[in-house]
Amino acid sequence: MFITPNTTNNVQPPTKRNLIFRYILKEKETSHRDIAFDLDTSMPTVFTYIRELFEMGLIKKEGHFKSTGGRKAGILRPNAEAKVAVGVDITARHVSLVRVNLLGEGRSFERNALTYEDTEAYYSALRELVETYLTAQDISSDQLVGVGISVPGIINAAGTTITYSHALKVKNIPTARFLNAVPCPSIIINDANAACLAELGSEDSDSIIVYLSLSNSVGGAISMNNQLYYGDNQRSGEFGHITLVPDGVRCYCGQKGCVDSYCSALVLTAHSNGSLSDFFAQVEAGDANAKSVLDRYLDYLAITVKNIRMVFDASIIIGGYVGGHLIPYLDDLGKRVNAIDTFCDSKDIIRACSTRNEASATGVAMHQISKFIESV
């Protein structure tokens, strides 16, 4: 569940109490006996740590399991709302917020129009949005473990600078301008990495997972052993700038033929007054032009998926604004990939994202929840 603790680089492995807490979160309902058996732990030890978790308010006892011949075992459950985090996703024109609890459940999605500009007025408005949301959600300071902020840009390894953001049209600005606008402990990460974290929350895998984000720009993220891979310069997953068509359409980055120029959401919304929902409605209604545009889009996307697959030999999750809309077309996409990929059957390696509402806000909040869980 969430990001597994990093047990390398002198980081200590989880304590017994932490393992018991994680077990309860994973099972959602269990008993003292099941914990002792599955974690190979003595009953006195289990009772000691369960008592501590009760005192911390992190678990609760609700009812009993059916009797199997002896005394009925009490049902232990996570107190999911005991701790929450808030995710804030920054885009060029909006700020989205979501509340995430200990089970990684995202609730109370909210999107507000707020055009980004690097001014005190903007950061003041951002702070007001977050404060208003916390008040409306009745989240106490004891309940809140932190706020996470996702931005569409490259952030340096120290997390101190947004080195480049095409979407926000800024270079080398301090992340502190965002972090100081939030009235509580916060972190800031790239939006595609954040969306990938949302997917990791529903995964329990040590394999490599590749997240392809198809939004107004194309990006992505890579997870290895439930840990994000950032690359030497924090630029891993920049799938949008792989050359797809040599000497093709000029990309905003200055190159020609980038994936971004052929697979971003803007390629589709250019035919529907900026609305993805309207575009796919046109396709479903049988509009010949819209169907032709989607057909060409899927061809280019298939080449992109095939190329990524050749590099990573891993599952590919299709996300971003377009991801949820492509669910009815994944079989078609798989066939197109198979037609150009002689090495594998793509049937089981292309998947739609599981988090389709405000994935970046959800993922960065889940990161804060993960940090809290590691500390228990």
C-alpha positions as CSV (number, residue, x, y, z in Angstrom):
1,M,0.0,0.0,0.0
2,F,1.3,3.4,-0.9
3,I,5.1,3.7,-1.2
4,T,7.0,1.0,0.5
5,P,9.7,2.2,3.0
6,N,13.1,2.4,1.6
7,T,15.2,0.0,3.7
8,T,18.5,1.0,2.0
9,N,20.9,3.9,2.7
10,N,20.8,3.3,6.5
11,V,17.0,3.8,6.7
12,Q,15.7,1.5,9.4
13,P,13.2,-1.2,8.5
14,P,9.6,-0.9,9.8
15,T,9.0,-1.6,13.5
16,K,6.7,-4.3,14.7
17,R,4.0,-1.7,15.5
18,N,4.4,-0.2,12.1
19,L,4.0,-3.6,10.4
20,I,0.9,-4.3,12.5
21,F,-0.6,-0.9,11.5
22,R,0.1,-1.5,7.8
23,Y,-1.4,-4.9,8.1
24,I,-4.7,-3.5,9.5
25,L,-4.8,-0.8,6.8
26,K,-4.3,-3.4,4.1
27,E,-6.8,-5.9,5.5
28,K,-9.4,-3.2,6.5
29,E,-10.8,-5.6,9.0
30,T,-9.0,-8.2,11.0
31,S,-8.5,-9.7,14.5
32,H,-5.7,-10.1,17.1
33,R,-5.5,-13.7,16.2
34,D,-5.1,-13.1,12.4
35,I,-2.4,-10.5,13.0
36,A,-0.5,-12.8,15.3
37,F,-0.7,-15.7,12.8
38,D,0.0,-13.8,9.6
39,L,2.9,-11.7,11.0
40,D,4.3,-14.6,13.1
41,T,4.1,-12.5,16.2
42,S,3.2,-13.5,19.8
43,M,-0.3,-12.6,21.1
44,P,1.1,-10.5,24.0
45,T,3.1,-8.4,21.5
46,V,0.1,-8.0,19.3
47,F,-2.1,-6.8,22.3
48,T,0.6,-4.4,23.3
49,Y,0.9,-2.6,20.0
50,I,-2.9,-2.8,19.3
51,R,-3.4,-0.9,22.6
52,E,-0.9,1.7,21.5
53,L,-2.6,2.1,18.1
54,F,-5.9,2.5,20.0
55,E,-4.4,5.2,22.2
56,M,-3.1,7.0,19.1
57,G,-6.7,6.9,17.7
58,L,-5.5,5.1,14.5
59,I,-7.7,2.0,14.8
60,K,-11.0,1.1,16.3
61,K,-13.0,-2.0,17.3
62,E,-16.3,-2.5,15.7
63,G,-18.4,-5.6,16.4
64,H,-17.3,-9.3,16.3
65,F,-16.6,-11.9,13.7
66,K,-19.0,-14.9,13.6
67,S,-18.0,-17.6,16.1
68,T,-16.1,-20.6,14.9
69,G,-16.8,-22.5,18.1
70,G,-15.0,-20.4,20.7
71,R,-15.1,-16.8,21.9
72,K,-16.0,-14.4,19.1
73,A,-13.0,-12.4,17.9
74,G,-13.4,-8.6,17.9
75,I,-13.1,-6.8,14.6
76,L,-10.3,-4.4,14.3
77,R,-10.6,-1.7,11.7
78,P,-8.5,1.4,10.7
79,N,-9.9,4.7,11.9
80,A,-9.5,6.0,8.4
81,E,-10.4,9.7,9.1
82,A,-8.1,10.0,12.1
83,K,-5.5,11.4,9.9
84,V,-5.9,13.1,6.5
85,A,-3.8,14.9,4.0
86,V,-4.8,17.5,1.4
87,G,-3.5,17.5,-2.2
88,V,-3.3,20.7,-4.2
89,D,-2.8,20.5,-8.0
90,I,-1.6,23.7,-9.7
91,T,-2.3,24.2,-13.4
92,A,-2.1,27.2,-15.6
93,R,-5.8,28.1,-15.0
94,H,-7.0,26.1,-12.1
95,V,-6.2,24.9,-8.6
96,S,-7.7,21.5,-7.6
97,L,-7.9,20.2,-4.0
98,V,-8.7,16.8,-2.6
99,R,-8.8,15.3,0.9
100,V,-7.2,11.8,1.3
101,N,-7.6,9.6,4.4
102,L,-5.4,6.8,5.8
103,L,-6.8,4.3,3.4
104,G,-5.8,6.4,0.4
105,E,-9.4,7.3,-0.3
106,G,-9.7,10.6,-2.1
107,R,-12.8,12.6,-1.3
108,S,-14.3,16.1,-1.6
109,F,-12.7,17.0,-4.9
110,E,-12.8,20.7,-5.6
111,R,-11.6,22.7,-8.6
112,N,-11.2,26.5,-8.6
113,A,-10.5,28.9,-11.4
114,L,-7.3,30.7,-10.7
115,T,-4.9,31.7,-13.4
116,Y,-1.3,31.3,-12.5
117,E,1.1,34.2,-12.4
118,D,4.2,34.6,-10.3
119,T,2.9,37.4,-8.2
120,E,2.2,38.0,-4.5
121,A,-1.5,38.3,-5.4
122,Y,-1.6,34.8,-6.8
123,Y,0.1,33.2,-3.8
124,S,-2.1,35.1,-1.5
125,A,-5.2,33.8,-3.4
126,L,-3.8,30.2,-3.3
127,R,-3.4,30.5,0.5
128,E,-6.9,31.7,0.8
129,L,-8.2,28.7,-1.3
130,V,-6.4,26.2,0.9
131,E,-7.5,27.8,4.2
132,T,-11.1,28.0,3.0
133,Y,-11.0,24.3,2.0
134,L,-9.5,23.2,5.3
135,T,-12.3,25.1,7.1
136,A,-15.0,23.8,4.9
137,Q,-13.8,20.2,5.4
138,D,-13.6,20.8,9.2
139,I,-10.0,19.4,9.3
140,S,-8.3,20.1,12.6
141,S,-4.6,20.8,12.9
142,D,-4.2,17.4,14.9
143,Q,-5.9,15.6,12.1
144,L,-4.0,17.1,9.2
145,V,-0.6,15.3,8.5
146,G,0.3,17.8,5.8
147,V,-0.5,19.3,2.4
148,G,1.0,18.2,-0.9
149,I,1.4,20.4,-4.0
150,S,1.8,19.2,-7.5
151,V,3.0,21.4,-10.3
152,P,3.5,20.9,-14.1
153,G,7.2,21.4,-14.1
154,I,10.7,20.0,-13.4
155,I,11.8,20.3,-9.8
156,N,15.4,20.0,-8.8
157,A,16.7,17.2,-6.6
158,A,16.7,19.3,-3.5
159,G,13.1,20.3,-4.1
160,T,14.0,24.0,-3.8
161,T,13.5,25.2,-7.4
162,I,11.1,24.7,-10.3
163,T,13.8,24.7,-13.0
164,Y,11.3,24.8,-15.9
165,S,7.6,24.7,-16.5
166,H,6.2,25.2,-19.9
167,A,2.6,25.2,-18.6
168,L,3.3,27.9,-16.0
169,K,5.7,29.7,-18.2
170,V,8.4,30.0,-15.5
171,K,12.1,29.1,-15.1
172,N,14.2,28.8,-12.0
173,I,11.7,30.0,-9.4
174,P,11.9,28.9,-5.7
175,T,9.4,26.3,-4.7
176,A,9.1,28.2,-1.4
177,R,6.8,30.6,-3.2
178,F,4.2,27.8,-3.3
179,L,5.1,26.1,0.0
180,N,4.9,29.3,2.0
181,A,1.5,30.0,0.6
182,V,0.2,26.9,2.4
183,P,-0.6,27.3,6.1
184,C,0.8,23.9,7.2
185,P,3.7,21.5,6.5
186,S,3.9,20.8,2.8
187,I,5.9,19.2,0.0
188,I,5.9,19.9,-3.8
189,I,6.4,17.4,-6.6
190,N,5.9,17.1,-10.4
191,D,2.3,16.5,-11.4
192,A,3.0,13.4,-13.5
193,N,5.0,11.9,-10.6
194,A,2.1,12.7,-8.3
195,A,-0.4,11.0,-10.6
196,C,1.8,7.9,-10.7
197,L,1.8,7.9,-6.9
198,A,-1.9,7.7,-7.0
199,E,-1.6,4.6,-9.1
200,L,0.9,3.1,-6.7
201,G,-1.7,3.5,-4.0
202,S,-3.8,0.8,-5.7
203,E,-0.8,-1.4,-6.6
204,D,1.0,-4.0,-4.6
205,S,3.8,-4.8,-6.9
206,D,7.6,-5.0,-7.0
207,S,7.6,-4.7,-10.8
208,I,8.3,-1.7,-13.0
209,I,5.3,0.4,-13.8
210,V,5.3,3.2,-16.4
211,Y,2.7,6.0,-16.2
212,L,2.0,7.8,-19.5
213,S,0.2,11.1,-18.8
214,L,-1.8,12.4,-21.7
215,S,-3.0,15.9,-20.7
216,N,-2.5,19.3,-22.3
217,S,1.1,18.2,-22.5
218,V,2.5,14.7,-22.5
219,G,4.6,13.5,-19.6
220,G,5.0,10.5,-17.4
221,A,6.7,8.7,-14.5
222,I,8.4,5.5,-13.8
223,S,8.0,3.3,-10.6
224,M,10.5,0.6,-9.7
225,N,9.8,-1.5,-6.6
226,N,7.1,1.0,-5.6
227,Q,9.6,3.8,-5.6
228,L,9.6,6.6,-8.2
229,Y,12.7,6.8,-10.5
230,Y,13.7,10.4,-11.1
231,G,16.8,10.0,-13.3
232,D,20.1,11.9,-13.0
233,N,18.6,15.3,-13.6
234,Q,15.0,14.8,-12.3
235,R,13.8,14.5,-15.9
236,S,12.8,10.8,-16.2
237,G,9.5,10.1,-17.8
238,E,9.6,13.0,-20.3
239,F,7.9,10.9,-22.9
240,G,6.4,13.9,-24.6
241,H,9.8,14.8,-26.0
242,I,10.6,11.5,-27.6
243,T,10.9,12.1,-31.4
244,L,7.9,10.4,-33.0
245,V,7.9,11.9,-36.5
246,P,11.3,13.0,-37.8
247,D,11.1,16.6,-39.1
248,G,7.5,16.7,-38.0
249,V,5.4,19.3,-36.3
250,R,7.4,21.8,-34.2
251,C,7.0,21.3,-30.5
252,Y,7.0,24.0,-27.9
253,C,10.4,22.7,-26.7
254,G,11.9,23.7,-30.1
255,Q,12.3,20.2,-31.5
256,K,10.3,18.8,-34.4
257,G,8.1,15.7,-34.3
258,C,7.8,15.2,-30.5
259,V,5.2,12.9,-29.0
260,D,3.6,15.9,-27.4
261,S,2.7,17.4,-30.8
262,Y,0.7,14.3,-31.7
263,C,-0.6,12.8,-28.5
264,S,-1.5,15.7,-26.1
265,A,-5.1,16.3,-25.2
266,L,-4.9,19.5,-27.3
267,V,-4.7,17.4,-30.4
268,L,-8.2,16.3,-29.7
269,T,-9.8,19.3,-28.1
270,A,-8.7,21.5,-31.1
271,H,-11.7,19.9,-32.8
272,S,-14.3,20.5,-30.0
273,N,-13.8,24.0,-28.7
274,G,-11.4,22.9,-26.0
275,S,-13.6,20.1,-24.5
276,L,-12.5,16.5,-24.3
277,S,-15.9,15.4,-23.2
278,D,-17.4,17.1,-26.3
279,F,-14.8,15.5,-28.6
280,F,-15.5,12.0,-27.4
281,A,-19.3,12.7,-27.5
282,Q,-18.8,13.5,-31.2
283,V,-16.9,10.2,-31.7
284,E,-19.7,8.3,-30.0
285,A,-22.3,10.1,-32.1
286,G,-20.5,8.9,-35.3
287,D,-19.0,12.2,-36.4
288,A,-16.7,11.3,-39.3
289,N,-14.2,14.0,-38.7
290,A,-13.9,13.3,-35.0
291,K,-13.5,9.5,-35.7
292,S,-10.8,10.3,-38.2
293,V,-8.9,12.5,-35.7
294,L,-9.1,9.8,-33.0
295,D,-8.0,7.1,-35.5
296,R,-4.9,9.1,-36.3
297,Y,-4.3,9.9,-32.6
298,L,-4.5,6.2,-31.7
299,D,-2.0,5.3,-34.4
300,Y,0.6,7.8,-33.0
301,L,-0.2,6.7,-29.4
302,A,0.4,3.1,-30.4
303,I,3.8,3.9,-31.7
304,T,4.6,5.8,-28.5
305,V,3.4,2.9,-26.3
306,K,5.4,0.4,-28.4
307,N,8.6,2.5,-28.1
308,I,8.1,2.8,-24.3
309,R,7.5,-0.9,-24.0
310,M,10.7,-1.7,-26.0
311,V,12.7,0.3,-23.4
312,F,11.1,-0.8,-20.1
313,D,9.4,-4.2,-20.9
314,A,6.8,-3.2,-18.3
315,S,3.1,-2.4,-17.8
316,I,2.0,1.0,-19.1
317,I,-0.8,2.9,-17.5
318,I,-2.5,5.5,-19.7
319,G,-3.5,8.5,-17.6
320,G,-3.9,12.2,-17.7
321,Y,-6.9,14.0,-19.0
322,V,-7.2,11.6,-22.0
323,G,-6.7,8.4,-20.0
324,G,-10.2,8.0,-18.6
325,H,-11.8,8.8,-22.0
326,L,-9.7,6.0,-23.7
327,I,-11.1,3.1,-21.6
328,P,-13.6,2.1,-24.4
329,Y,-10.7,2.2,-26.9
330,L,-8.0,0.3,-25.1
331,D,-8.6,-2.9,-27.0
332,D,-8.3,-1.0,-30.2
333,L,-5.1,0.6,-29.0
334,G,-3.8,-2.8,-28.0
335,K,-4.4,-4.2,-31.5
336,R,-2.6,-1.3,-33.0
337,V,0.4,-1.9,-30.8
338,N,0.4,-5.6,-31.6
339,A,0.4,-4.8,-35.3
340,I,3.8,-3.0,-35.0
341,D,5.3,-5.0,-32.0
342,T,6.5,-8.5,-32.9
343,F,7.9,-9.2,-29.4
344,C,4.8,-9.3,-27.2
345,D,1.0,-9.3,-26.8
346,S,0.0,-6.0,-25.4
347,K,-3.3,-7.3,-24.1
348,D,-2.2,-7.3,-20.5
349,I,0.3,-4.5,-20.4
350,I,-1.8,-1.5,-21.4
351,R,-4.2,-0.3,-18.7
352,A,-6.3,2.8,-18.0
353,C,-5.5,4.8,-14.9
354,S,-7.5,3.8,-11.8
355,T,-7.6,7.3,-10.4
356,R,-9.4,9.5,-12.9
357,N,-10.5,12.5,-10.8
358,E,-7.7,14.9,-9.9
359,A,-5.0,12.2,-9.9
360,S,-2.1,14.6,-9.3
361,A,-3.8,16.1,-6.2
362,T,-4.7,12.7,-4.9
363,G,-1.2,11.3,-5.5
364,V,0.7,14.1,-3.7
365,A,-1.7,13.8,-0.8
366,M,-1.2,10.1,-0.7
367,H,2.6,10.8,-0.5
368,Q,2.0,12.8,2.7
369,I,-0.2,10.0,4.1
370,S,2.6,7.5,3.2
371,K,5.1,9.5,5.1
372,F,2.8,9.5,8.2
373,I,2.3,5.8,8.0
374,E,6.0,5.2,7.9
375,S,6.3,7.2,11.1
376,V,3.8,5.2,13.1
